[in-house]
Amino acid sequence: MAAFPIPVTVLTGFLGAGKTTLLNRLLKDPALADTAVIINEYGDVAIDHLLVEQASDGIIQLSDGCLCCTVRGELVDTLADLVDRLQTGRIERLARVVIETTGLADPAPVMQSIMGHPVLVQAFRLDGVVTLVDAVNGAANLDVHVEALKQAAVADRLVLTKTDIADEKTVDALKARLHDINPGARVLEVQDANVADLFDCGLYNPATKSADVRRWLGEAEAHADHDHHDHDDHHHDHDGHDGHGGHGHDHHHHDERVKTHSLVHDGPVAYAAIEMFLDLLRSAHGDRLLRMKGVIELREDPSRPLVIHGVQRLLHPPARLPAWPDDRRGTRLVLITLDMPGDYVARLFSALTDRPAVDTPDRAALENNPLAIAGR
């Protein structure tokens, strides 16, 4: 049988990135023996015929079209059917689900299908998003296609393919650019990527058998686990700039549409303030919020952290951990946004903590904000 909730991995990447090639290689690993694979048949045969024959109950091929829009309802039905087949014994074991999207897909609707369905959220949990990036054409795709930019921005793992036919300078530049877009994601080359590297990206770390907040928030990759002072005590935006010309990628104006906001507050906050922060953020600019993760120390009960995880306007049901996994408490939020206006997130977070950012031009507006009052 299965231990609910079952982890789900979304495998995405732009056209020609090599998703199917990697998936076929990974499926030969015994660690994925009890994995169901949901693929979006789009043109060429997606999975080796041999694997289909060997695991006919574990591989579900959806109809032609974009998985995350034209057959989104079918994805929900397919996941629900997996649970039914497992509970009725038609599937003996199910340890994991992998969903491969098309190259033109925005992964957000797929993530929402997993996180937002009232029944499926009890049976499945989003383990992580693995995005493949073609080392030869990746830079051009990021320049032209917003879908490619979104795929890179929401990833927990970024995998570079075709590095064997791309020159070293191009590969290094693409790695640096991807880190600017998504500083919290681990970047790997496909020949080095294995099951252990790409799966188990969630809050629970099977290696330590405990919650790993720093790893889940991507702080280890972003080098964000340091003491913040003054303005940075409230927030820090990774937008590809350092105030002195950036990281050498100023010509990638397309990338500047994506920002990663690492928001830190050392003390507890009121639950009402958190609710209002999330409601205001999602109602005003929910479509621009690509992904959000957070661990929060609540004023009402600081002994157990509150964990939140959202995609655009959809928020996974908040959960409480039984205890803090380490000595570090406080509130930490990581938000990835697209075309978010100005310092909106920083201002809103300042109101949440009742500690305005240094560069906030309108202190009076924040003082009159009901969120600031709720947070006191």
Steps between C-alpha positions, in 0.01 A plus 500: 500500500605862535582733782285807440567765395685368195780730372448647152783635286430732207754455219500796265723682254474673165463319169801284417649518850517120529236424763408161355862391464569579865174340613574178315840483669361573846226237467765229471612577854356250752424794731213595266357148473163597651459826311202596286590726208243733349617627164355735243524332161590780262644387170767237549453200725580629845610184679693200371260228384688248709435697817133537414467126457681429823301745708163529329320570829749767600514718191200710404508681168274801471342608172675740263513862603650709775491316831458813703210648308309293245514180706528648846171341605625165377808536717281533809292202389814295437644575842168419664485173305849411622382535859190291430702226331740497792228481762313224316813294447527541122840659565701318762742778589546866413796688644518803271343676202691684227313737267679596179361819345531616141775739402257788461342448840483743788545260795286708738161345407645152548624599844163653577321179402700313761485761774151639457266205457322428833532122460831471317677717757437225753652232276785686329758761588715704264853374555671728252534647152789382282567725199727400215682775309667442164857632524508576126166679461417579862618861498303580184188332643528707818534814290191435288257271683346596833405133549868407511560775753215376721623141479843609624361734767278245680749210493643326803761336277641635173659243269719609208486270197714487183799632689714257300436694179505851648822686564614548858457877497138469388426243771660711773309810389171309499566362848566851630189631331281223642637571847401865457149398394457239774769523770330237716512218244782249475655497150630168362627371169291214366782245499541557874127493581361190667195402703654613829575845355165566337243355738410559864513879465226555756508622857554147634856380444508118485873501568455664841143372553397849608386836362783692333380860478823648364520244222132536406517879482808478277713696743795266458506573127433872530755546781223683686565341839673798652417777744308789344557855621321830456295494178581135430361398837159546343544379147744427223413486131707295257439683175829446321652828615751592766466875469812526288397360168371160616671171430601573145159407355354847460409424140257230615217745560251216463643339813441812706129421490566220750596578858565279800406667827661353814307649790627454854357610834667390823192502721153341500208650310126485560299249299254776402788698351618200300148443367465862394846506341414195288153628412628841391786350302285247317206731435713786370769313305428128530565430132847649537586277796663197338581316819517559875646300788514598862565391857338725758528541876152581624446737790207288623710181521873552433586141597399356160571659160232563240595388147345663192543416132322679216487532122349821363163554671482147634628421848556145616320442832741637765649234725665501841820308565507311832806700608775725368758285319793710631580797721422760236154651535329808365325550168656421163315540171633441148290647219569471128316764298459602137442865411419591860483879528784674680557424865144381562603175670753674725251768601234243576741291706611810688137562591466138610788529743424864589862580415505718186781459251756778493416607146120503550391844373155506659514413870154648559344264244645203681385625838146526363520152345275256693770238464738710708234535769427126498868424541541707818 
